[in-house]
Amino acid sequence: MLRTENQALGQSSVLGTLSCIVHCLAILEYDGTDFQGFQIQKNGRSVQQELEHALYDFGKTRVKTVGGGRTDAGVHAKGQTASFTIEWTRDLETFKRALNAKLPNDIYVRRVMAVDEKFSARYRATSRVYQYRVWNHPERDVFRTRYAHWISEALDVNAMQHAATFLVGKKDFSAFGSPPQGDNPVRNVLRLTVERAGDEIFFTIEANAFLYRMVRRIVGTLLWVGRGVMPPDEMENVLQRKRRSGFSAPPQGLTLMEIKY
């Protein structure tokens, strides 16, 4: 994810004993099943709420966090990021262990590093990588239902990969979602692959940013192609709003894998 800690994040030195005020970037993972998304919600449990609640325990003051990506209800993460500022005098490995001790079992902080004071996990990001998992087997697997979308009928991976090529590049993706802020629907998709590994199919997409539910709508449309409902070349007509996009694939198959800086 990082070129080097110093170059990518603006660190001035190798981590050691730190001053009282520390600007941090945390890399965390979570099972999104029981969350209403990453961001704090008026009603319902959120990852950000749990993280800020745990950080509050260190100094009994609210620590505001900025998430690197927005995940919807039920969506998981292996490489979510959050930036924040804390008061801490010991090394960050000790801080990471102390923070994990305060977090619930469905959230885990993998790494904490120091960044410059102007660093924002959201605005400094150059791209985000999501992966969608499909369990493609005649029978359901109860041990995969939390993390994969089950489809019993055979899917044509080659056709889906061909259709995916139409979506790579800087394009207007308003056919697949709406901007979470503002009105600009243009996004730059850097890569989009469809690969089979045994009875699982993985859709991996990297872009500079995403529209609301863009990944799940893209996957739903590709699944139309995989089922033979739509020819691969029709993806161009979907982009041009001459044909509607597919359904929004269910959230449990989606995982935020990485945020790059």
N, C-alpha and C positions, 0 to 999 in steps of 0.2 A: 504494500500500500504506500509506503513512504520511500522516497529516494534515499535520504538519510534523515535522521532526526533533526540535525542542525539545519540542513538546507531547506527541507520541506516545511518545517514548522517554526523556524526562526529561533531556535534555541541558541544560547550563547556559549554553553559549556556542557560537558558530560554530566549526567545527573549524579548528584551526591547529596551532601547535606544542603538543605535549601533554606532560603530566607522565609520569613513568616508569611508573606503574601505570595502565593504561588498560582500562576495561571496554568490550567491543566487541560489536557485532552484525554478523555477516557475512551477506550474501545470496549464495547460491551456486546453481549449476546443475550437473547431472551426468547423464551417460548411465548409467542403472542396469543395463545389460545384464550387466556383469561383476561386479556387487556382490551380496552377500547381504542387502542392505538398507542403511539409513542407520546403524543402531546397531551398535556393536561386537559381533561374534559370536565364539564360542569357535572355530568352524571356518569359514573363508571370509573373503573380503575385504569390508570395509565402508567406506562413505564417512567415517564418524566416525573410524575407525582411520587412514585416509589423512590426514584433516585434522589430527588430533592428532599424527601422526608429523611432518607438515610444521611444525606449531607448535613441536614439541620442538626443532627445529633452531635456533630463535631464541635460546633461553636454556639449552638442554640440561637442562631440567626439564619434567616432564609438564604440559601445559596441558589442563585438563578442559573439555570443550565440552558444551553443552546444545542439543540439536536442537529446532527449532520443530515439526517433524512427523516421524512415523515412516513411512518408506516401506519396502515389502517388497522381497524379492529381485526384480530385474528391472524395478522401477518407477523412472521418471525424475523429475527435478526441474528446473524453471526458476526457482523462487522459494523454495527451501528456506532456512531461516535457522539460525544457530548463534550462541549467545552464549558468551563466554569472557573471561578476563582475562589480559593480557600485560604485559610490561615493554617499553616502547617510548618513544623520545624524539623521533622525527621525526613528520611528518604521516602520516595514515592512508592517503593515496593511495600514498605510497611503500611503506608496509607492505603494502598490497594487491598491488602489483606484486611485491614480494619473496616474498609468500606464494604467489602464482600460479606463480612460478618454481620453487617447491619441490613443487607439486602435480602429480599425473599428468595426462595429457592429457584424461581423461574427467571431470575436475572443474575448475570454474572459478569463482572468486569474483568476482562482479559489483560488489559494493560493501561497504565496511566503514565503520561509523559508531560514534561513542562513545555509550554509554548509561549510566544510573546504575548504581551498584554492586549494587543489588537486582534489576536487570532479569533476567528469565528468558525466553529465546526460546520456551520451551514454555508457561509459566504466564501470561505477559503477553499471549499471543495471544488475539484476540477471535474470529477465524474463519480457516478454511483453505479454499482453493479448489483442487479437482482437476479435471482434464479427461481424458476418455477418448476416444481416437481410433479410429475404425473405417474401414478401407479397403473400401468397398462397391462392388466391381467384379467382373465375371465372371472376370478374370484377376489372378493374384497379381503384386505389384510388389516386386521384391527390394530396392529402395531404400527401401521403407516398412516392411519386416517387423520392423525393430528398434523401431519407434515406433508401430505401428498393428496392430490385430487385423483380419485379412482375412476378410471374409464375402462369398461370391460371389453369393448369392441376393439379390433385391431386398428392401429393408426399408421398412416404412411409418413414415416419420418422424412424421407427424401422429398416428398411433396411439400411438407411444412418448411423444410430448410430452403427450398426454392422460393416459396412465398416470402420467407423472412428476408431475402435479399432485397426486396422492394422497399423495405423499411429502414435500411441502413443509410445514414447520411443526415444532413440538415434539412428538415422538412416541417411542414405544417401537420401536426398530429391531432388536430381538433376532432377528427373522426373517432379518436380513441379516448378522449377525455377532455377535461377543462382545466385551465390554469388554476392552481391553488391560490395565486395572487395575481392581480393584474389581468390583462387580456391577451397576452402573447402566447399563441399555441405552438410556436416554433421550438423544436428541440433537436439536438444533434445526437443521433444514435450512432455510437462508435462501433458496436458489434452486436449481432444477434444470432445466436446459434441454437440449433435443435439437435440433440444427440441422444441416442439410446444406449443404456447400459443395462443389459439383461431385460427385466420387465419394467424398468423405470425409464422415463423420458425426461430430459432436463432441457428447459428453455433458459438460456442465459442472455441477458441484455444489459449493455452498458451504455449510458448516455450522460450528457452533461447535467441534465435534470429531467424530471418527468412531470407529466400532467397528472391530475387526480385520476386514479384507477387506470392509468395508461397501460401499465404492464399487464394487468389482468384482462383488459379488453383486447390487447394484442394477442395474448395467449388464447383467449376464447375464439378469436378469429382464426388463428393458426390451427386450432383444433377442428374448426369447420373444414379446413383444407385437409387435415389428416383423416377426417371421416369421409372425405369425398363429396361433401356438401357443396364446396366451392373450389373451382380450379385455382392453382397457385397464381396464375397471371391476373386473376381478378383482384388481387391485393392492391394493385395500382388504382383500380376504380374505387376501392374502399378509401384509399388515401384522398382521392379527389372528391369524396362525398357523393359519388355516383351510385354507390351501393353501401348499405349500412354495415357497420362492423358487427362482429360476433358478440356473444354474451360475455359478461364479466366473470372470468373464472373465479371459483371460490377462494377465499383468502388463505386457507390453511396450507395451500401448496406453495405459497410465496415466501421467500426469505431474502432480506437485505444482506448481501454477502460481504460487501466492501464499499468503503468510501475513500476515494483517492484524493490526495492533496499534492 
